[in-house]
Amino acid sequence: MLPAAIPLAAAILAVAVAFVTGFDQRAALPPELEARFYGFFLDRYPLFAVAIVYGLACLGLRVVRPGPAGWPRRLVGGALALALFLAVCLHPTFGGVTLRLAFASGGTAFLTQQAMPAAYALGSALAATLFATSLGIGALLIGNRPPQRPRRWLRTIAGILLRYLTLWFALAVLGLAHAAGFGIWPRRSMTMTDAVLAVALACIAFLPHLSCNGLTMRQDRSRRLHAAA
């Protein structure tokens, strides 16, 4: 379970670094990066930045953890996986197509007189679809899991669906940051209250997905030991 907690630890560390350094919109960034990072979607959904760190750490963990894929496959596949994930989350600016699709669909649902909870659920579901799909394709590119037997395909499909639901839950929770009392970061530095709330929301959001990953890692390790016996 400890290796599976690395992505959550990375997300918490990102919050801690932002708090300790006082990072906010006044921080000097290269003009190209500043134009892509700051803006409406970072103001509206600031903790999606934490989700990006979590996703990057998940892919990085797949690259380095033991598995059947050789290092050339891991490194090349990992580079492609990271590029795809960053494109989905950051192109053309922060939030990428992930938050844009979520915002457009949720807004359209609300304008068609759907209840706000239903509109929010739809938007977060579509965001989770792109987020989870980019992570799933990245995992296939890295290829660092034992091959599945045909009789286990149903279990694999169930696992994919469960991971998607946990990521839907995660993005929905992180999207409620302002409603939960999170401040106006990055317009100003994080306060201690902001940092504590961000860490708490990250833990609540990602613990279900972390638990799924921990279970999968344990099953993969058992299969490798069984195959080696």
Phi, psi and omega per residue, in radians:
M1 nan -0.484 -3.083
L2 -1.077 -0.847 3.099
P3 -1.031 -0.627 -3.134
A4 -1.118 -0.382 -3.126
A5 -1.433 -0.115 -3.094
I6 -1.039 -0.795 3.120
P7 -1.030 -0.710 3.102
L8 -1.153 -0.697 3.094
A9 -1.075 -0.676 3.106
A10 -1.123 -0.712 3.121
A11 -1.121 -0.741 3.113
I12 -1.142 -0.703 3.110
L13 -1.085 -0.677 3.115
A14 -1.075 -0.732 3.089
V15 -1.098 -0.763 -3.130
A16 -1.090 -0.726 3.129
V17 -1.122 -0.766 3.125
A18 -1.074 -0.673 3.134
F19 -1.233 -0.842 -3.058
V20 -1.151 -0.704 -3.107
T21 -1.426 -0.202 -3.096
G22 1.213 0.485 -3.090
F23 -1.107 2.274 3.044
D24 -2.709 -2.912 -3.057
Q25 -1.125 -0.328 3.130
R26 -1.389 -0.170 3.125
A27 -1.141 2.378 -3.122
A28 -1.324 2.133 3.068
L29 -2.178 2.739 3.009
P30 -0.948 2.442 -3.047
P31 -0.913 -0.725 -3.131
E32 -1.110 -0.745 3.138
L33 -1.215 -0.690 -3.137
E34 -1.098 -0.708 3.141
A35 -1.149 -0.500 -3.115
R36 -1.549 -0.458 -3.002
F37 -1.581 -0.916 -3.100
Y38 -1.358 2.614 3.096
G39 2.622 -2.912 -3.014
F40 -1.006 -0.827 -2.999
F41 -1.260 -0.568 3.046
L42 -1.198 -0.665 3.086
D43 -1.137 -0.710 -3.043
R44 -1.414 -0.643 -3.095
Y45 -2.263 1.159 -3.015
P46 -1.094 -0.586 -3.064
L47 -1.421 0.037 2.950
F48 -1.133 -0.432 3.041
A49 -1.060 -0.650 3.093
V50 -1.174 -0.671 3.107
A51 -1.111 -0.647 3.112
I52 -1.111 -0.774 3.107
V53 -1.071 -0.749 3.129
Y54 -1.048 -0.810 -3.136
G55 -1.113 -0.744 3.102
L56 -1.064 -0.714 3.134
A57 -1.170 -0.636 3.090
C58 -1.066 -0.788 3.128
L59 -1.171 -0.726 3.108
G60 -1.078 -0.664 3.111
L61 -1.121 -0.654 3.105
R62 -1.127 -0.578 -3.141
V63 -1.174 -0.746 -2.964
V64 -1.646 -0.300 -3.064
R65 -1.309 2.687 -3.122
P66 -1.041 2.513 3.134
G67 -3.131 3.106 -3.056
P68 -1.310 -0.391 -3.080
A69 -1.269 2.452 3.079
G70 -1.333 2.921 -3.083
W71 -1.119 -0.651 3.066
P72 -1.015 -0.782 3.114
R73 -1.096 -0.752 -3.123
R74 -1.096 -0.792 -3.052
L75 -1.238 -0.806 3.136
V76 -1.178 -0.834 3.110
G77 -1.087 -0.668 3.121
G78 -1.118 -0.726 3.114
A79 -1.096 -0.757 3.109
L80 -1.141 -0.697 3.138
A81 -1.112 -0.762 3.132
L82 -1.133 -0.718 3.134
A83 -1.099 -0.759 3.121
L84 -1.099 -0.804 -3.110
F85 -1.093 -0.784 -3.140
L86 -1.139 -0.629 3.109
A87 -1.121 -0.750 -3.134
V88 -1.142 -0.552 -3.051
C89 -1.701 -0.325 -2.990
L90 -2.272 -0.025 -3.122
H91 -1.912 2.297 0.106
P92 -1.450 -0.368 3.033
T93 -2.410 -3.054 -3.099
F94 -0.883 2.359 -3.112
G95 1.705 -0.498 3.092
G96 0.933 -2.736 3.119
V97 -1.232 -0.359 -3.113
T98 -1.064 -0.990 -3.124
L99 -1.307 -0.524 3.115
R100 -1.126 -0.766 3.107
L101 -1.138 -0.719 3.130
A102 -1.096 -0.794 -3.101
F103 -1.155 -0.751 -3.118
A104 -1.154 -0.792 -3.102
S105 -1.210 -0.757 3.113
G106 -1.120 -0.707 3.122
G107 -1.150 -0.714 3.115
T108 -1.107 -0.741 3.116
A109 -1.071 -0.690 3.138
F110 -1.189 -0.714 -3.130
L111 -1.176 -0.427 3.076
T112 -1.537 0.337 3.016
Q113 1.222 0.481 2.945
Q114 -1.352 2.655 3.097
A115 -1.099 2.549 -3.113
M116 -0.973 -0.748 3.096
P117 -1.041 -0.664 3.126
A118 -1.178 -0.729 3.117
A119 -1.111 -0.728 3.135
Y120 -1.163 -0.707 3.122
A121 -1.089 -0.719 3.122
L122 -1.136 -0.815 -3.141
G123 -1.065 -0.797 -3.137
S124 -1.196 -0.544 3.102
A125 -1.149 -0.744 3.127
L126 -1.212 -0.664 3.062
A127 -1.072 -0.752 3.122
A128 -1.130 -0.577 3.122
T129 -1.077 -0.827 3.128
L130 -1.206 -0.739 -3.129
F131 -1.070 -0.853 -3.110
A132 -1.196 -0.668 -3.140
T133 -1.118 -0.720 3.120
S134 -1.135 -0.657 3.076
L135 -1.194 -0.688 3.139
G136 -1.150 -0.784 3.092
I137 -1.107 -0.676 3.085
G138 -1.055 -0.718 3.104
A139 -1.087 -0.689 3.108
L140 -1.157 -0.679 3.124
L141 -1.117 -0.688 3.130
I142 -1.275 -0.657 3.016
G143 1.103 0.635 -3.025
N144 -1.852 0.845 3.054
R145 -2.337 2.595 3.077
P146 -1.040 2.552 3.093
P147 -1.087 2.525 -3.116
Q148 -1.611 2.379 3.035
R149 -1.307 2.615 -3.112
P150 -0.932 -0.647 -3.085
R151 -1.228 -0.212 3.132
R152 -1.755 0.068 -3.119
W153 -1.081 -0.696 3.141
L154 -1.081 -0.720 3.092
R155 -1.121 -0.654 3.126
T156 -1.132 -0.758 3.116
I157 -1.090 -0.734 3.104
A158 -1.087 -0.677 3.112
G159 -1.137 -0.697 3.103
I160 -1.100 -0.779 3.126
L161 -1.090 -0.725 -3.137
L162 -1.131 -0.703 3.107
R163 -1.117 -0.706 3.106
Y164 -1.058 -0.773 -3.137
L165 -1.102 -0.669 3.130
T166 -1.198 -0.598 3.095
L167 -1.293 -0.589 3.020
W168 -1.046 -0.828 3.090
F169 -1.017 -0.761 -3.090
A170 -1.088 -0.862 -3.111
L171 -1.185 -0.595 3.086
A172 -1.115 -0.737 3.132
V173 -1.153 -0.814 -3.115
L174 -1.134 -0.547 3.123
G175 -1.199 -0.266 3.136
L176 -1.613 0.290 -3.058
A177 -0.977 -0.884 -3.107
H178 -1.141 -0.675 3.112
A179 -1.108 -0.517 -3.139
A180 -1.434 -0.135 3.103
G181 1.967 0.095 3.105
F182 -1.140 2.497 -3.041
G183 -1.314 -2.730 -3.029
I184 -1.760 0.389 3.014
W185 -0.971 2.378 0.248
P186 -1.690 0.215 3.120
R187 -1.135 -0.464 2.992
R188 -2.487 2.929 -3.113
S189 -1.103 2.694 3.051
M190 -1.155 2.406 2.946
T191 -1.496 2.982 3.078
M192 -1.047 -0.693 3.120
T193 -1.094 -0.750 3.106
D194 -1.041 -0.807 -3.084
A195 -1.117 -0.779 3.139
V196 -1.108 -0.733 3.126
L197 -1.142 -0.704 3.124
A198 -1.091 -0.741 3.117
V199 -1.134 -0.747 3.141
A200 -1.102 -0.770 3.131
L201 -1.146 -0.672 3.105
A202 -1.093 -0.737 3.127
C203 -1.129 -0.808 3.122
I204 -1.076 -0.733 -3.043
A205 -1.179 -0.772 -2.933
F206 -1.764 -0.134 3.131
L207 -1.039 -0.714 3.091
P208 -1.073 -0.772 3.124
H209 -1.161 -0.693 3.101
L210 -1.050 -0.720 -3.141
S211 -1.125 -0.692 3.082
C212 -1.081 -0.772 3.131
N213 -1.117 -0.698 3.123
G214 -1.093 -0.715 3.108
L215 -1.133 -0.735 3.134
T216 -1.113 -0.741 3.123
M217 -1.085 -0.703 3.129
R218 -1.143 -0.716 3.109
Q219 -1.150 -0.719 3.115
D220 -1.106 -0.707 3.138
R221 -1.140 -0.686 3.116
S222 -1.126 -0.702 3.121
R223 -1.152 -0.670 3.126
R224 -1.158 -0.724 3.118
L225 -1.151 -0.668 3.122
H226 -1.148 -0.710 -3.140
A227 -1.192 -0.553 -3.134
A228 -1.387 -0.339 -3.089
A229 -1.273 nan nan
